[in-house]
């Protein structure tokens, strides 16, 4: 089964999306793939340094999230240089579900969804779940969602 894809940008909303995705993925028997992006610069060495720094941050976010989940699923993660919407839409080709937090670090104002969420919903290759700000609800509430 394809993994649950989670966009993580370090915001509280993206941490809540990861917190929701972990028990959900475990309940349907799949893993989680977390993706964080960094800006792609003209200086390859600078981009590589940004990727390494972001990998450390993402690794810590994942460790923190896993520590609060019994029987956590396997989690893989990757830091990718590029636009978050483009990276996540491309990664959705191999995902069962995308889980995002609402209004992460977006600079574009939208009263309902952020620009990354909107792009994933419009162009992604799998269902998209956007976790609203606040405490994530139990995945038991969507137990009837059929995994892809």
N, C-alpha and C positions, 0 to 999 in steps of 0.2 A: 504494500500500500504506500502511496505517496505521502510525504510528510506534511505536517502543518507548518506553514511558512509564517514567521512573525517578523515584522519590521520593527527594529529597535533603534531608537535615536538617542536614548539616554533620558528622555523625558519620563515623568511619572506615568503619563498615559501609555507609553510604550511598555513600561514595566508592568502595568496592569494587563496589557494585552498578553504579555509573556506569561504572567501569573494565571490567566485564564486558559491559555493554550496548553500548558503543561498537563493539567489533569484531564483536559479534553482529549489530547492526543493519547494519553495512557488509556483512557476509557475506550477508545476505538482501535487500540492496538497499533499505533504508528508512532513515529518520532516527531521531533520538532527541529526545524531548521530556522535559525535566527540570522537575520541579515542586517548589518549596519552599513551605512555608506559614509564616505568621506569625499570632500571635493577633489576632483581630478585637477591637478595643477600642471603647468608646462614643465616644471622641474620634477623629473622622475624620482630623484632622491627625496625631495620634499614629500611627494605623494606616498612613497614607500614608508617614510617616517611617520606620516599621518596614519597609515594603515596599521603599523605596529602599535602605535599609541592607542588607536581605537580598538584593536584586538584585545589589549589588556583591559580596557574599560568594559567591553562587551563580555569578556570572560568572567569578570567580577559580577556583572549584572546577572549572568546566567547562573553562576554559583550561588548568589543570593536567592534567586528565584527557586532553584532546585532544592535548596535547603529547607524550604517550607512545604514541599510536596512529597507525600508518601508515595513510594513506588513510581518515581518520576520516570518518564520515558527517556529514550536516548535523545540527546540534543547535539546537533552539529551547528557550527556557526562560521560565518564568513564576513569579512569586511571588504567591501567592494568600492573602488573609486567610481564616482559617477553620480548622476541625478537619482535620488531615491525612487521616484516614480518609475523611471525607466528600468532601474535595476530590479525592483519588485515585480513589475509587469513581466519582464523577461523570466524571472525566477518562477513566476506562477505557472509556467508551462510544465513544471515538474512537481507541482504542489497539489494537495487535496483541498486545501483551504488556506486563505490568507487571513491572518488576524492582525489588526492594527488598532492602535489607540487613536482616539479622536483628537484632532488638533495637536499633533506633536510639536515640532519645531517649525512649522510652516510660517512663512511670511506673507502668504496670500490669505486674505480674509474671506471666509465663507461661513454663513450663519449655521450651516448644518454639518458639513464635512470639510476637512482640509484638502489641499490640492493633491497630496499623495493618495489619500483615501479615494478621492474622486477619480483619479487616473486608474487606480487598481480596479475600481468598480466598473469603469467604462471599458477598459482594455485588457484586464486580467483574464487568464485562461481558466480560472476556477472561482468558486464562491468566495466572497469577501465578508468578513465579520468585523465590524467596527465597534470596539468597546468604548462606551461613553466614559467621560471623566467620572471619578468616584470609585467606590469599591466595586471590583468586578463581581458579577453574579456567578453563581455556581454553574458549571457546565451541565449539571443535571437538568437545568431548565431547557436545554436544547438537545436532550438525549435522543430525540427522534430525528435529528439531522442525519441523513445518510452520508457517510464518508464516500468520497469519490474514489 
